[in-house]
Amino acid sequence: VYNLASLTHAPLTDVQTVLVPPGGAVAVDLKAEVPGTFLLVDHALTRLHKGAVAELTVEGEPNPTVYRELPAR
C-alpha cells in the first residue's frame, strides 16, 4: 500500500485495510494466492447499490494449501 499514492516513499506492508480520505488516493500492489472473483468495497456498504464496488477476477491454478471449498452439507 502506497499511502496517499506516494510511490516515492516505502510502502506499508502486511496491511489488510487502508483509509482513503475524501479527495485522497492510495496505490496498491497485491499478489493473489488463489483464483476467484473478489469484490472490493469500502466500509460504507450502503453505497454498493450506487455502484461503489469493483470486481477483481483472478485466474490461475487452485492452491488448496491456502483455500479450498468445503462440500455443501
Backbone torsions as a table, in degrees:
resi	resn	phi	psi	omega
1	VAL	NA	120.3	174.3
2	TYR	-97.5	101.0	-175.8
3	ASN	-60.1	136.0	-177.4
4	LEU	56.3	24.5	178.6
5	ALA	58.9	27.8	179.5
6	SER	-84.6	101.6	-178.2
7	LEU	-81.1	-4.2	179.3
8	THR	-94.1	-5.9	176.0
9	HIS	-105.4	158.6	177.9
10	ALA	-63.5	140.6	-179.3
11	PRO	-76.3	156.4	168.8
12	LEU	-74.5	143.4	179.9
13	THR	-123.4	158.4	176.1
14	ASP	56.8	40.2	176.7
15	VAL	-111.5	148.2	-178.6
16	GLN	-104.2	-30.3	178.3
17	THR	-134.9	160.0	179.0
18	VAL	-148.6	143.9	177.9
19	LEU	-85.2	135.8	175.2
20	VAL	-122.9	108.1	-177.2
21	PRO	-69.3	158.8	176.1
22	PRO	-54.9	129.1	-178.4
23	GLY	80.3	1.2	-178.6
24	GLY	-95.7	-176.5	-179.8
25	ALA	-150.4	158.3	174.9
26	VAL	-142.7	140.8	173.2
27	ALA	-112.5	135.6	-179.4
28	VAL	-127.8	152.2	173.5
29	ASP	-129.2	121.2	-176.9
30	LEU	-134.0	157.5	177.7
31	LYS	-124.7	116.9	177.7
32	ALA	-84.8	134.2	-177.3
33	GLU	-100.0	-6.1	176.8
34	VAL	-140.3	148.8	175.6
35	PRO	-74.7	157.8	176.4
36	GLY	155.2	-177.5	175.3
37	THR	-111.4	123.4	-175.5
38	PHE	-119.1	134.2	177.6
39	LEU	-95.0	134.3	176.5
40	LEU	-108.9	120.2	-176.8
41	VAL	-136.0	164.3	169.5
42	ASP	-97.0	177.8	-175.2
43	HIS	-79.6	-4.9	173.9
44	ALA	-89.8	76.2	-173.6
45	LEU	-62.2	-17.2	177.4
46	THR	-66.0	-16.0	178.9
47	ARG	-84.2	-4.7	179.0
48	LEU	-56.5	-45.6	-177.1
49	HIS	-68.5	-11.5	175.9
50	LYS	-94.4	0.3	176.8
51	GLY	98.5	10.4	-179.2
52	ALA	-82.0	64.8	-179.9
53	VAL	-151.2	146.6	174.6
54	ALA	-123.7	148.2	179.1
55	GLU	-114.7	122.1	179.0
56	LEU	-108.6	117.2	-179.7
57	THR	-104.0	122.3	-178.4
58	VAL	-113.5	127.4	177.5
59	GLU	-106.4	155.6	177.0
60	GLY	149.2	-177.8	-179.6
61	GLU	-76.2	141.8	175.3
62	PRO	-59.9	152.6	178.3
63	ASN	-130.9	83.7	-174.9
64	PRO	-64.8	-14.0	175.4
65	THR	-73.5	-19.2	178.0
66	VAL	-99.8	-44.7	-174.7
67	TYR	-155.4	138.0	172.5
68	ARG	-147.4	145.4	178.0
69	GLU	-76.9	140.3	175.6
70	LEU	-92.0	147.7	177.9
71	PRO	-63.9	146.8	178.3
72	ALA	-65.1	145.7	179.5
73	ARG	-89.2	NA	NA
